[in-house]
Amino acid sequence: MALATYAVVRAGNNWTVKYDKQNYGTYKTQQDAVNNAIKTAHRVGEQGHDAQVLVQGIDNRLRVE
């Protein structure tokens, strides 16, 4: 089964969670977006799927949360 990857990335002055080439939600803070992505990843995990959350850093690189 494929790994579900949720990426928290900058969207202008806000943050969004990107999954499968689509943006989900607009968040004022990076932490709000991270919290939502982690909750989603946990729900997916409870259904038996592997998931991870990546977060865009100030250098624009993604790191595993």
Secondary structure, 3 states (H helix, E strand, C coil): CCCEEEEEEEECCEEEEEECCEEEEEECCHHHHHHHHHHHHHHHHHCCCCEEEEEECCCCCEEEC
